[in-house]
Amino acid sequence: MLALVASFAERTWGVDGVFADGPGLSFVADDGRRRGDDAPVLVAHSTPELARQHLDDPDAAGPAMTAALRRLLDLPEPADTVVHRWSFARPTGDRAAPYLLDDRGIGVCGDGWGPTPRVATAWRSGHELGAAMAERLG
Ligand SMILES: Cc1cc2nc3c(=O)[nH]c(=O)nc-3n(C[C@H](O)[C@H](O)[C@H](O)COP(=O)(O)OP(=O)(O)OC[C@H]3O[C@@H](n4cnc5c(N)ncnc54)[C@H](O)[C@@H]3O)c2cc1C
């Protein structure tokens, strides 16, 4: 995933977050509201497809992501933009099991072990793995 951080002169939008359905963007969050300082800053996540095209040069995705963000929320030109690459931001596959615990006692857990690659999935996966390990160890 690529994350575009776009700073504006002033807040001209009225939403805290938006799930986008492309092109190029999947999610936009109001970073000033998240931090609590109300800075006019938006963070936009790319789609995996757009990220894949720009993994070697994330900055090159900046203009397309900025244009998509501006179109989505009818925004003026941002004062500043930064693109950050999150190479392992999302699991690429699905797993039905909530964790792995093999015969040697090696356990694996995380947000790839559940329906959505989110904090709640990672927490539940780790919690259930811990419980299974404790039970096995008696
Ligand atoms: C930009 C962004 C925004 C997000 N926003 C949200 C949100 O608003 N809400 C939400 O629910 N989720 C959000 N997520 C998803 C959330 O961050 C993840 O689902 C969650 O962090 C997964 O937790 P985890 O413990 O499975 O993996 P991680 O948090 O990725 O932890 C894995 C750890 O293992 C370490 N590691 C990796 N390989 C090795 C190695 N070989 N040796 C040693 N250490 C290693 C890494 O350094 C890392 O510390 C967001 C993700 C990103 C990238």
The ligand as an ORCA input file, in Angstrom:
! r2SCAN-3c Opt
* xyz 0 1
  C      -1.285      2.951      6.924
  C      -2.096      1.923      7.684
  C      -3.260      2.311      8.346
  C      -4.024      1.369      9.047
  N      -5.157      1.792      9.683
  C      -5.887      0.906     10.386
  C      -7.046      1.324     11.102
  O      -7.421      2.508     11.110
  N      -7.760      0.381     11.797
  C      -7.379     -0.935     11.824
  O      -8.054     -1.741     12.486
  N      -6.267     -1.355     11.157
  C      -5.521     -0.469     10.446
  N      -4.403     -0.904      9.769
  C      -4.077     -2.316      9.807
  C      -3.338     -2.648     11.112
  O      -2.212     -1.796     11.250
  C      -2.864     -4.102     11.054
  O      -3.992     -4.936     10.796
  C      -2.205     -4.552     12.354
  O      -1.116     -3.710     12.681
  C      -1.714     -5.987     12.200
  O      -1.072     -6.384     13.392
  P      -0.061     -7.579     13.352
  O       0.417     -7.727     14.760
  O      -0.680     -8.752     12.664
  O       1.123     -7.108     12.372
  P       2.082     -5.826     12.486
  O       1.448     -4.729     13.281
  O       2.520     -5.566     11.083
  O       3.284     -6.380     13.357
  C       4.244     -7.267     12.814
  C       5.560     -6.984     13.529
  O       6.505     -7.996     13.169
  C       7.726     -7.376     12.867
  N       8.453     -8.247     11.963
  C       8.159     -8.537     10.677
  N       9.048     -9.407     10.173
  C       9.921     -9.670     11.162
  C      11.069    -10.503     11.260
  N      11.486    -11.256     10.243
  N      11.727    -10.534     12.439
  C      11.309     -9.789     13.473
  N      10.230     -8.983     13.447
  C       9.550     -8.944     12.302
  C       7.376     -6.052     12.247
  O       8.445     -5.135     12.349
  C       6.174     -5.636     13.120
  O       6.570     -4.947     14.287
  C      -3.619      0.013      9.073
  C      -2.448     -0.388      8.415
  C      -1.692      0.561      7.721
  C      -0.435      0.128      7.018
*
